Amino acid sequence: MLLCAALLALGTMVVFPFEMDRIVSLSGDRLVATHYGLYNTVVGVGILLGNLLTGIAFDAAARAGVPWMPWLALTCVGLGCALALKKLASRVDSGLAGSTR
């Protein structure tokens, strides 16, 4: 548990500066706090729904006798997100290569 908490805290510390920079750039330097508040609200609702649905999935899988199924689904979601980010990063890199900035 401590290792998982430490990894989550480390991930948050690494991502936070980039997250803040992205919100500022997308807001156009106007109403930054409002944009950040909206972002946090949307993310909070997403976390709430994700935890709720994950709990429901674990309960349903236990009742169905396949307790490993939610772990497989969560692993697939994580791998899919990693692949999507890799593809997005390559698109951004190739787009920046052609820019004059």
mmCIF file of the C-alpha atoms, coordinates in Angstrom:
data_MODEL
# 
_entry.id   MODEL 
# 
loop_
_atom_site.group_PDB 
_atom_site.id 
_atom_site.type_symbol 
_atom_site.label_atom_id 
_atom_site.label_alt_id 
_atom_site.label_comp_id 
_atom_site.label_asym_id 
_atom_site.label_entity_id 
_atom_site.label_seq_id 
_atom_site.pdbx_PDB_ins_code 
_atom_site.Cartn_x 
_atom_site.Cartn_y 
_atom_site.Cartn_z 
_atom_site.occupancy 
_atom_site.B_iso_or_equiv 
_atom_site.pdbx_formal_charge 
_atom_site.auth_seq_id 
_atom_site.auth_comp_id 
_atom_site.auth_asym_id 
_atom_site.auth_atom_id 
_atom_site.pdbx_PDB_model_num 
ATOM 1   C CA . MET A 1 1   ? 0.000   0.000   0.000   1.00 0.00 ? 1   MET A CA 1 
ATOM 2   C CA . LEU A 1 2   ? 2.788   2.401   0.885   1.00 0.00 ? 2   LEU A CA 1 
ATOM 3   C CA . LEU A 1 3   ? 4.584   1.672   -2.374  1.00 0.00 ? 3   LEU A CA 1 
ATOM 4   C CA . CYS A 1 4   ? 1.405   2.301   -4.390  1.00 0.00 ? 4   CYS A CA 1 
ATOM 5   C CA . ALA A 1 5   ? 0.750   5.552   -2.521  1.00 0.00 ? 5   ALA A CA 1 
ATOM 6   C CA . ALA A 1 6   ? 4.337   6.655   -3.081  1.00 0.00 ? 6   ALA A CA 1 
ATOM 7   C CA . LEU A 1 7   ? 4.125   5.866   -6.808  1.00 0.00 ? 7   LEU A CA 1 
ATOM 8   C CA . LEU A 1 8   ? 0.862   7.799   -7.132  1.00 0.00 ? 8   LEU A CA 1 
ATOM 9   C CA . ALA A 1 9   ? 2.371   10.770  -5.294  1.00 0.00 ? 9   ALA A CA 1 
ATOM 10  C CA . LEU A 1 10  ? 5.467   10.648  -7.502  1.00 0.00 ? 10  LEU A CA 1 
ATOM 11  C CA . GLY A 1 11  ? 3.349   10.481  -10.656 1.00 0.00 ? 11  GLY A CA 1 
ATOM 12  C CA . THR A 1 12  ? 1.327   13.476  -9.492  1.00 0.00 ? 12  THR A CA 1 
ATOM 13  C CA . MET A 1 13  ? 4.486   15.479  -8.788  1.00 0.00 ? 13  MET A CA 1 
ATOM 14  C CA . VAL A 1 14  ? 5.878   14.676  -12.236 1.00 0.00 ? 14  VAL A CA 1 
ATOM 15  C CA . VAL A 1 15  ? 2.674   15.470  -14.151 1.00 0.00 ? 15  VAL A CA 1 
ATOM 16  C CA . PHE A 1 16  ? 1.479   18.540  -12.239 1.00 0.00 ? 16  PHE A CA 1 
ATOM 17  C CA . PRO A 1 17  ? 3.790   21.156  -13.842 1.00 0.00 ? 17  PRO A CA 1 
ATOM 18  C CA . PHE A 1 18  ? 2.872   19.975  -17.355 1.00 0.00 ? 18  PHE A CA 1 
ATOM 19  C CA . GLU A 1 19  ? -0.808  19.888  -16.434 1.00 0.00 ? 19  GLU A CA 1 
ATOM 20  C CA . MET A 1 20  ? -0.701  23.456  -15.130 1.00 0.00 ? 20  MET A CA 1 
ATOM 21  C CA . ASP A 1 21  ? 1.193   24.667  -18.198 1.00 0.00 ? 21  ASP A CA 1 
ATOM 22  C CA . ARG A 1 22  ? -1.318  23.033  -20.537 1.00 0.00 ? 22  ARG A CA 1 
ATOM 23  C CA . ILE A 1 23  ? -4.286  24.606  -18.745 1.00 0.00 ? 23  ILE A CA 1 
ATOM 24  C CA . VAL A 1 24  ? -2.671  28.051  -18.919 1.00 0.00 ? 24  VAL A CA 1 
ATOM 25  C CA . SER A 1 25  ? -1.870  27.690  -22.620 1.00 0.00 ? 25  SER A CA 1 
ATOM 26  C CA . LEU A 1 26  ? -5.354  26.390  -23.477 1.00 0.00 ? 26  LEU A CA 1 
ATOM 27  C CA . SER A 1 27  ? -7.000  29.203  -21.524 1.00 0.00 ? 27  SER A CA 1 
ATOM 28  C CA . GLY A 1 28  ? -5.155  31.805  -23.572 1.00 0.00 ? 28  GLY A CA 1 
ATOM 29  C CA . ASP A 1 29  ? -3.902  33.432  -20.356 1.00 0.00 ? 29  ASP A CA 1 
ATOM 30  C CA . ARG A 1 30  ? -7.488  34.488  -19.543 1.00 0.00 ? 30  ARG A CA 1 
ATOM 31  C CA . LEU A 1 31  ? -9.495  33.260  -16.552 1.00 0.00 ? 31  LEU A CA 1 
ATOM 32  C CA . VAL A 1 32  ? -6.818  30.701  -15.709 1.00 0.00 ? 32  VAL A CA 1 
ATOM 33  C CA . ALA A 1 33  ? -8.280  29.935  -12.272 1.00 0.00 ? 33  ALA A CA 1 
ATOM 34  C CA . THR A 1 34  ? -11.719 29.361  -13.788 1.00 0.00 ? 34  THR A CA 1 
ATOM 35  C CA . HIS A 1 35  ? -10.289 26.960  -16.361 1.00 0.00 ? 35  HIS A CA 1 
ATOM 36  C CA . TYR A 1 36  ? -8.299  25.154  -13.697 1.00 0.00 ? 36  TYR A CA 1 
ATOM 37  C CA . GLY A 1 37  ? -11.389 24.888  -11.475 1.00 0.00 ? 37  GLY A CA 1 
ATOM 38  C CA . LEU A 1 38  ? -13.433 23.458  -14.339 1.00 0.00 ? 38  LEU A CA 1 
ATOM 39  C CA . TYR A 1 39  ? -10.626 21.017  -15.129 1.00 0.00 ? 39  TYR A CA 1 
ATOM 40  C CA . ASN A 1 40  ? -10.486 19.846  -11.507 1.00 0.00 ? 40  ASN A CA 1 
ATOM 41  C CA . THR A 1 41  ? -14.269 19.436  -11.406 1.00 0.00 ? 41  THR A CA 1 
ATOM 42  C CA . VAL A 1 42  ? -14.317 17.324  -14.569 1.00 0.00 ? 42  VAL A CA 1 
ATOM 43  C CA . VAL A 1 43  ? -11.370 15.237  -13.380 1.00 0.00 ? 43  VAL A CA 1 
ATOM 44  C CA . GLY A 1 44  ? -12.997 14.763  -9.954  1.00 0.00 ? 44  GLY A CA 1 
ATOM 45  C CA . VAL A 1 45  ? -16.235 13.518  -11.522 1.00 0.00 ? 45  VAL A CA 1 
ATOM 46  C CA . GLY A 1 46  ? -14.199 11.189  -13.742 1.00 0.00 ? 46  GLY A CA 1 
ATOM 47  C CA . ILE A 1 47  ? -12.372 9.785   -10.731 1.00 0.00 ? 47  ILE A CA 1 
ATOM 48  C CA . LEU A 1 48  ? -15.649 9.335   -8.849  1.00 0.00 ? 48  LEU A CA 1 
ATOM 49  C CA . LEU A 1 49  ? -17.274 7.472   -11.742 1.00 0.00 ? 49  LEU A CA 1 
ATOM 50  C CA . GLY A 1 50  ? -14.148 5.409   -12.386 1.00 0.00 ? 50  GLY A CA 1 
ATOM 51  C CA . ASN A 1 51  ? -13.945 4.274   -8.769  1.00 0.00 ? 51  ASN A CA 1 
ATOM 52  C CA . LEU A 1 52  ? -17.673 3.545   -8.659  1.00 0.00 ? 52  LEU A CA 1 
ATOM 53  C CA . LEU A 1 53  ? -17.615 1.483   -11.855 1.00 0.00 ? 53  LEU A CA 1 
ATOM 54  C CA . THR A 1 54  ? -14.452 -0.346  -10.818 1.00 0.00 ? 54  THR A CA 1 
ATOM 55  C CA . GLY A 1 55  ? -16.047 -1.306  -7.491  1.00 0.00 ? 55  GLY A CA 1 
ATOM 56  C CA . ILE A 1 56  ? -19.179 -2.517  -9.276  1.00 0.00 ? 56  ILE A CA 1 
ATOM 57  C CA . ALA A 1 57  ? -17.012 -4.545  -11.676 1.00 0.00 ? 57  ALA A CA 1 
ATOM 58  C CA . PHE A 1 58  ? -15.097 -6.183  -8.815  1.00 0.00 ? 58  PHE A CA 1 
ATOM 59  C CA . ASP A 1 59  ? -18.332 -7.108  -7.029  1.00 0.00 ? 59  ASP A CA 1 
ATOM 60  C CA . ALA A 1 60  ? -19.935 -8.471  -10.197 1.00 0.00 ? 60  ALA A CA 1 
ATOM 61  C CA . ALA A 1 61  ? -16.835 -10.475 -11.101 1.00 0.00 ? 61  ALA A CA 1 
ATOM 62  C CA . ALA A 1 62  ? -16.648 -11.990 -7.609  1.00 0.00 ? 62  ALA A CA 1 
ATOM 63  C CA . ARG A 1 63  ? -20.322 -13.021 -7.812  1.00 0.00 ? 63  ARG A CA 1 
ATOM 64  C CA . ALA A 1 64  ? -19.751 -14.496 -11.290 1.00 0.00 ? 64  ALA A CA 1 
ATOM 65  C CA . GLY A 1 65  ? -16.722 -16.485 -10.089 1.00 0.00 ? 65  GLY A CA 1 
ATOM 66  C CA . VAL A 1 66  ? -14.173 -14.658 -12.270 1.00 0.00 ? 66  VAL A CA 1 
ATOM 67  C CA . PRO A 1 67  ? -12.377 -12.352 -9.821  1.00 0.00 ? 67  PRO A CA 1 
ATOM 68  C CA . TRP A 1 68  ? -9.460  -11.896 -12.242 1.00 0.00 ? 68  TRP A CA 1 
ATOM 69  C CA . MET A 1 69  ? -11.604 -10.257 -14.937 1.00 0.00 ? 69  MET A CA 1 
ATOM 70  C CA . PRO A 1 70  ? -11.529 -6.662  -13.578 1.00 0.00 ? 70  PRO A CA 1 
ATOM 71  C CA . TRP A 1 71  ? -7.752  -6.868  -13.243 1.00 0.00 ? 71  TRP A CA 1 
ATOM 72  C CA . LEU A 1 72  ? -7.478  -7.934  -16.881 1.00 0.00 ? 72  LEU A CA 1 
ATOM 73  C CA . ALA A 1 73  ? -9.805  -5.127  -17.968 1.00 0.00 ? 73  ALA A CA 1 
ATOM 74  C CA . LEU A 1 74  ? -7.895  -2.514  -15.948 1.00 0.00 ? 74  LEU A CA 1 
ATOM 75  C CA . THR A 1 75  ? -4.591  -3.747  -17.379 1.00 0.00 ? 75  THR A CA 1 
ATOM 76  C CA . CYS A 1 76  ? -5.981  -3.482  -20.916 1.00 0.00 ? 76  CYS A CA 1 
ATOM 77  C CA . VAL A 1 77  ? -7.261  0.040   -20.237 1.00 0.00 ? 77  VAL A CA 1 
ATOM 78  C CA . GLY A 1 78  ? -3.844  1.073   -18.893 1.00 0.00 ? 78  GLY A CA 1 
ATOM 79  C CA . LEU A 1 79  ? -2.011  -0.397  -21.875 1.00 0.00 ? 79  LEU A CA 1 
ATOM 80  C CA . GLY A 1 80  ? -4.479  1.227   -24.270 1.00 0.00 ? 80  GLY A CA 1 
ATOM 81  C CA . CYS A 1 81  ? -3.939  4.617   -22.621 1.00 0.00 ? 81  CYS A CA 1 
ATOM 82  C CA . ALA A 1 82  ? -0.162  4.202   -22.819 1.00 0.00 ? 82  ALA A CA 1 
ATOM 83  C CA . LEU A 1 83  ? -0.366  3.356   -26.530 1.00 0.00 ? 83  LEU A CA 1 
ATOM 84  C CA . ALA A 1 84  ? -2.691  6.296   -27.192 1.00 0.00 ? 84  ALA A CA 1 
ATOM 85  C CA . LEU A 1 85  ? -0.310  8.671   -25.406 1.00 0.00 ? 85  LEU A CA 1 
ATOM 86  C CA . LYS A 1 86  ? 2.613   7.308   -27.389 1.00 0.00 ? 86  LYS A CA 1 
ATOM 87  C CA . LYS A 1 87  ? 0.723   7.875   -30.633 1.00 0.00 ? 87  LYS A CA 1 
ATOM 88  C CA . LEU A 1 88  ? -0.340  11.359  -29.533 1.00 0.00 ? 88  LEU A CA 1 
ATOM 89  C CA . ALA A 1 89  ? 3.239   12.235  -28.582 1.00 0.00 ? 89  ALA A CA 1 
ATOM 90  C CA . SER A 1 90  ? 4.524   11.104  -31.970 1.00 0.00 ? 90  SER A CA 1 
ATOM 91  C CA . ARG A 1 91  ? 1.870   13.209  -33.728 1.00 0.00 ? 91  ARG A CA 1 
ATOM 92  C CA . VAL A 1 92  ? 2.809   16.249  -31.644 1.00 0.00 ? 92  VAL A CA 1 
ATOM 93  C CA . ASP A 1 93  ? 6.517   15.674  -32.297 1.00 0.00 ? 93  ASP A CA 1 
ATOM 94  C CA . SER A 1 94  ? 5.971   15.352  -36.041 1.00 0.00 ? 94  SER A CA 1 
ATOM 95  C CA . GLY A 1 95  ? 3.769   18.478  -36.024 1.00 0.00 ? 95  GLY A CA 1 
ATOM 96  C CA . LEU A 1 96  ? 6.424   20.463  -34.191 1.00 0.00 ? 96  LEU A CA 1 
ATOM 97  C CA . ALA A 1 97  ? 9.099   19.369  -36.612 1.00 0.00 ? 97  ALA A CA 1 
ATOM 98  C CA . GLY A 1 98  ? 7.309   21.181  -39.431 1.00 0.00 ? 98  GLY A CA 1 
ATOM 99  C CA . SER A 1 99  ? 6.625   24.381  -37.482 1.00 0.00 ? 99  SER A CA 1 
ATOM 100 C CA . THR A 1 100 ? 8.772   27.489  -37.683 1.00 0.00 ? 100 THR A CA 1 
ATOM 101 C CA . ARG A 1 101 ? 8.713   28.279  -33.934 1.00 0.00 ? 101 ARG A CA 1 
# 
